Amino acid sequence: MTDAAPILRCRGLGKRFAGVHALRSVDIDFYAGEVVAVVGANGAGMSTLMKILAGVLTPDSGEVFLSGQSVRFAGVRDAVRAGIALVHQELNLADNLDIAGNIALGREPNRFGFLDRQAMQSQAREWIERVGLDLSPASDVSTLSIGRRQMVEIAKALSLRAKVLILDEPTSSLSMGETSRLLALIRTLANQGVAVVYITHRLNEVLDCADRTVVLRDGAQVAEFTRDQLTRDKLVGAMVGTIHESQRAEMQSTDTKSKARLVVRGLLTQAHPKSTINLTVRKGEIVGLAGLVGAGRTELLQSIFGVDRRVGGDVFLDGQVVAPNDPVTAARRGIAMVPEDRQRDGLMLEDSVRINSSVVKIAREAIAGFIRRGAERTGVARMIDLMKIHPALPERQVALFSGGNQQKVVLAKWLSTEPSVLLLDEPSRGVDVGARAEIHALIRQAANRGASVLCSISDTEELLLLCDRVVVVREGRIEGEMNIADATEEAITRLAVVGSGDGTSQSEVAA
């Protein structure tokens, strides 16, 4: 990119896990003032590479050079001291601390040996304002949505004044507005001389912000594109070969006049107790929820499923009220929910793929309290094959799989029960382009079997690809809705950001 020497250089990096190559002789240069996207399918080696650069892992072969000097980090602290900061896809915040405490963790200012909270909050305010968060530094992290937690993570990384900033799927839980603000911030940081390493499965973000793009496949570097060389087709071809996005026209249900299956009437959530929601999803229909972070999409799904207690209102399934409002009752009635944060809320990370993917179904099919092991093995094998979970090892610990494969396990757990209602909160978060197409096809198959699907999706491109109808949520209420044939990114963004323009919201959606 430039005649200047790279600030960070990888030469011949290799890493094995249990005999399997995670990285194979990778050579990449990173320059100050440049945004480099590192992309690939799940399991391609991006996370392993980033963890080596950030001191989390030690390479089995090869070298890392920082400012021309060979370095071998003993741990994350070494990398941070050298000026390399990594923002993980799975968040790494202390829930028992406030925002200021998280940003200053390990570097707390003190005065005469005592913690200087005033200085700590003042410093934190500078960084949270820089990422566009309108929050008090004293806000407890445990009360924040995952999208806002992500922004706190980025603020924390910026506070380290890193020379190299590694972002692993930073927009996976951000809305359109937050994503645009983050991309603008990344460009500002690059202009200030920071080397930004950007990992994402959202190809439009790669096309928008990357100065250079490096593609990994099966642990090896297979392609590199400058900004003027890159096209979407080239990128998809390098990443996944023959796998392409499913065509929405082929996936959409042909039955647009089926009866109402999921009906929400007068729903008041704890997050927005003064905003009434009325919503109907027909049998076989996929309805997408759009909106900014904090708009109330996640809270709506959690209230339907019973994770959050409803302040008021009712949920009906096939004309019958679902009560009491708790997850066990909802699941027994055929309502399933895939949460936004798979590691915290969707998986038992220390257990196997078999246990995680079968835990709901086997409980229903047990005879006199005994698990039917043969049926369990058959069912798990079928779901592993259907979901294309790789490697296909049912007894392998879920924590050892990539984020995309973990997401497939969560989906498998619920799709195996053939639910009547499928609630999805960011269903393809952290999933590559090929796996996303596969997941979309599975969701469409569930709808074609008669399930009502209600999904919260921040990526407008994905909304338009997957859904039959889009409902825009703003400040805890439904601001508007549109059939997919009439939906555009501009129209969705306008409703999400500024509303309908007449000061009123829609109280009823497609009954």
N, C-alpha and C positions, 0 to 999 in steps of 0.2 A: 504493500500500500504506500510505503514511504521509504526514503533513503535512510531514515533513522533506524537504529537498532531496536529490535523488539524488547518491550519491558519484561515479557514473560515468554519463555520458549520451552516447548516439550520436544524431546528427542528420544524416539524409540521406546516410548512408554508401554509397558505390558503389565497385565495383572491377571492372575488366575484365582478362581474360587472352586475348591474341591475338584481340581483338574479341568475345569471349564474356563476357556479364555473369555474374560470380560473385556480386556483390551489387548490389541495386537499391534505392537510397534507403531504407535501413533506419534506423528510429527506435526505440531501446530505452533505457529507464532502469533502472539498477541501484542498489538501496538498501543501506546498511549494515544488517547483521543479517538479510538476506533471502537465500534460496536460489532462484535463477532457473534453470530448466532451459531450454536452447535446443536444440530438436529439429528433425528433418527427415530426409528421405530422403538417401541418399548423393548428393553433388553439390548439395545445397540451399544451401550457402554458410556452414554453421556454422564450419567450420575457417578459412575466409577471414576471417570476422568476428572470431574469436578471435585470429587472428594480427595483425590490425590493432590490436586492443585491447592486445596484448602487445608491440607494436613490431616484430614480425617483418616486416610488410608496411605500406606507406603507402597510404592510400586515394586513389582518383582524384578523389573528390568527397565533400563532407560534412565534418563536424567531430566530434571527440571532446572532451568536457568532463570534467575531473576536479576534484571539489570546486568546481564552478562556473567553473573556468578552462579556456579552450581550450588543448589540448595537441596537439603533433605530435611523436611520438617519432622520434628519429633511429635508434633501434635498440632491442634488447632491454634493454640496460643502462639506457637512459633510463626505460623502463617499470618496471623493477625498482626503480630509485631512487625513482620516483614511488609505489611501493607496489602494483604490479600483477605478479602471478606467474602463469605459465602452466605447467601440467603436461601435456605432450604425450601423445597416445595412443601414438605411437612413441617409445620411451624415449630419453633423452638423457643417458646416464651414461658416464663414462670407465671402461672395463673394466680399465685398468691401475692404477686407484686402489682403495683400500679404501672402506668406507662413509663413514668420517669425512672422507676426502679429497674425496669427491664432494659431501658436504653443505656443506663449507666452501670449495669450489672458487672461487677468485677473491676470497675473503674470509678467507684463512687467518690465524689469530692468530699473532703472533710476539712474541718476547722478545729484546731486544737485537739485533734484526735476524735472528734465527734462528727457524725454524719451531717453534712451541710445540705439539708433538704431544699432550702431556698435556691441554692446554686444548682442543685441537681434538676429541679423543676424548670429553672430558667434555661438551662442547657437543653433539656428535653423539648421544651416549647419551640426552640429554634428548629429542631429537626422534624418534629411532627408538622409544623407549619410548612416546612420545605416540601413534604410529600402531600400536602393538601388536606391534612386531617384537622377538622374543626372540633377538637376534643381537649379537655383539660389534661395536663400531664399527671394529675392525681387520679384519673379514671382507672378503675380496676380492670386489668386485662381480661379477667374471667367473665366480665359482662359484655365484651365486645364480640361482634360477629366475626366470622372467619376472614371476611374481606378486610375488615379494619385491623384485625390481627396481622394480616399480611403487610399492610402499610406500616404498622409499628415495627415489624421485622426489618423492612427496608430502611426506615428511619434509624434504627439501631445500627445497621450496617454502614449507613452514611456517616454516622457519628464517629466511626472508627477512622475516618478520613483515609479510606483505602485508596491505594494506587490501582488495584485491580478489584473490580466488583463483579462477583459471579452471582447471577440471578437464575435460580432453578424454578421454572414455571411460575414466574411472579404474578401473572395475571389470571391464574387458573380459577381464582375465586373472586375476581374483581368484575364490576359491571362495566358498561361501555364508557361511562364518564371517567371512572377511576383508571381504566385501562389507557384512555387517551392522555390523562394527566401523567401517568407513569411513563408512557413512551416519550412524552415531551421532556420529562425530568431526565430520562436516560440520555436523550440527545444533549441536554444541557450539561450533564456530567461529562459526557464524551468531549464536548467543546471545551471543558475546563481541564482536559488532559487525563481523565480517568479512562483506563482500559476496561470496557464493559463486556463481559462474557454472558451471553443471553441464551438460555435453554427454554424452548417452548415447542408445543405441538400445534400452536395456532399459526398456520402458514401465512395468514394475512399480516400478522405482526412481524414475521421474518421479512416479508416483502416490504413492509413499511419502514422498519427501523434498522435493519442490518446493513453495515457497510460491506461485510463479507460473511459468507455462510459456509460452514464446514459440515459435511454429512458423514455420520458414522453408521456402519451396518455390521452386525455380528462382531462388534469390538474393533473393527478396522475402519480406517479413514478411506472412504470410497469416492468422495468428490469435494471440490471446493469451488465456490462461485464468488466473483466480485458482484457488486450491486448492479452494474450494467449488464452482467451476464445472466442474472437470475430470472427465471420465470417459474410460475407455479407448476407447470408440467414437468420441467426439469427437476424441480425439487422433489415432487412426489415420485418421479421415476427413480431418482437416486436413493430415496429413503426406502421405498417398499416395492420397487419393481413393477409387477403387474397389478398390484392392488390399487384401485382407484375409488374415489367417493361414489357411493351408491346414488343413483339418480332418484331424486325425490318423486318424480312422476311414476317410477316403477314401484315405489314403496308405499305410496299413499293409499289409504283405504278408499274403496269405491262406495261404501255405504255412508252417506252424509246425512241420512234422515233417521238414524236409529234412535231408539228411546233413550231418555235420560237415565243414566246409571248412578253417577255421583252428583248429589245436589247439596249445596251449602246454602243455608238460609239464616240471615241476620247474624253472621259470625262476628264476634268481637274477640280479638286476640289480646293477650297480656301486654304485648309490645305496643299495640295501638287500640286501646280499649274504647276509643270514641269513634272509630272508623268501622262502619258496618260493611261486611262483604257478603254478596250474594253471587253464587257461581254454579253453573251446571256444566258437566262434562258428559257427553253422550257415550253410549256403548260403542267401542271401536274407534274412538276419537282421541287424538293426541293434541292436548292444549298446552301451549308454552306460556310460562310466566316471565315477563320481561320487567326490568326496572333497575334502578341504582342499588348499590349496597345500602342496606338500612331501610329499603322501601317496604319491607314486610313480607317478602316472598317466602323466605325460609320459615318465618313464624306462621304463615298461613298453612304450609304443608305440615308443620309440626302440630298445629292445632287440629287439623283434620285427623292425623294419625293418633293424637292423644298424648304426644310427648309433652306438649304444653297444655295446661288446662284452659279451656275456653272461658272467657268472661261472660259470654252469652251466645245464643244461637244454637243451631242444630246441624248435624251432618246426616244425610240420608243415603242409603245404599239400596238401589232397586225399590225405592218407595218406603223403606223401613228405616226408622231412626237408629243410628249407631250410638248406643249408650250402655254403660257409662263411657266417658271419654278417656280411655287409657289404651296404650299400645297393644296390650294382650287381647283386649276385646276387639280392637280394630283388626288385628292380624287374624283372629278367629273368624271374623266376618268376611275375610278375603281382601283386606286392604294391606298393601305392602309399601314400605318406604325405604329408599336408598338415600342415606344422609349425605350432607355436603362433605363432612370430614370423615372419610372412611376409616382412618386409623383410630380416631377417638371414639366414634359412635357406631361404626359398621362392622368392625372385625375384632376377633380375639387373636391378637398378633402372635402370641406364643403357641397357638394351636395350629393344627394342620389345615390344608385345603379341604380335606374330607370333612373334618368337624365343622369348619366355618360354612361350607357350602350346603351341608345337610342338616344343620342344627334346627331349622324351623320345620322342615318336612318330616324328619324322623320322629319329632315329638308328636306330630299328628298321626303318624302311621304306627306308632308303637302299640303292641298288643299286651295288655295287662302290665304295662310299664316296661316291657322288654323291647329292645331295639331289634328290628329285623335286619341283621347284618348283611345278608345277601342282597336284599333290596336296596340297602344303603350303598353298597359298593357299586351296584349296577347304576343307580341314579347319579352318583358322583362321577363315575366314568362318562356317563352320557353328557353331563353338564360341562365337564372339562373339555370334551370333544366339541360340544356345541359352542362354548365360549372361546375356544382356541386358547386355553390357558397354557402358557409355556414357561418352563418345562412341565410336561404332563405327569407330575409326581403328586398323587393325592395325599401322601403322608409327609410331604415337605412343609416345614413351618411357613406360614403366610408371611411373616416378617422378612423372609429371605427373598420374596418376589419383588419385581419392579412395581411402581405405583400403578401402572396400567393393568397389570395382571391382578393386583389386589382389588382394583375396581371391578374387574370381571368376576372375582370371587363373591363380592358383595351382591352383584347383580344375579349371579347364579343361585345364591341363597334364596332369593325371592322369586325369581322366574321359575324355579323348580316347583313352586307351589301353585303355579298357574293362577295368579291373583285376579280378582274382579276389578280392582283399582290399583294402579301402580303410580306411586308418588316418587318423583325423582328430583333430587336436589343436585344440580350440576352433574348429570350422569356421565359425561366424558371428561371430567376434570383429570388432568395429567395423563391423558390417553393420546397416543399418536394417531396420525391421519388414517392409517389402515384399520387399527382397532376401533376407531370412532365409527367408521363405516359399518363394521361388523356389529357393534353395539346398537347403532341405529336400526339395522336390519332386524335385530332381535326384539327391539322395542316395537317396531312395526308389526312383527309377527305376533307379539302379545296383543296388540290392538286388533289385529285381524282375527284373532281368536275371541274377541269380544271385550277385552279389558279396556277400561277407561284410564287414560294416561294423562297425568298432570305433572308437568316438569318445569322447574325453575332453571333457566339457562341464561347466563350473562353474555355469551357470545352470540351476537345477532346473526352471524352467518349460520351458526348451528340451528338457531330458532327457525330460520327460513328454510333450512334443509329438511328438518325433521317434522315440524308441526303442521297440523291442519288449521289451527287457529292460534292467534297470539293475544294474550291478555296482558295489558300493561298495568303494573302496580306502582303506586306512588304514595308515600306517606301513609301506608297501611290501608289504602283503599284502591279500588279498581278505577283507573283513570280512563280507560278505553279499551276496546278490543277490535280486532280485524281478522277477516278470513285471510288465509295465507296468500291467496291470489291478489289481494289488495295491499298486503303488507310490504313495507320497504324499510330499510335501515333508518332513513331520515325520519319517517313517520313514527317509528317506534322510539327513536331517540328523543324526538320532540315531546311526545307524551310523557316519557320517563323523566325528562329534565324540567320542562316548563308546564306540563299538564295540558288539559284540553283547551285552555284559553278562555273559557267562559266562566271559570270559577266553580264549576260543578264537576262531579265525577259520575261515572256510570254506576248505578247501584245494582244493575241486573245484567248478566251475561248469558246470552243464548240459551234461554230456557227451552 
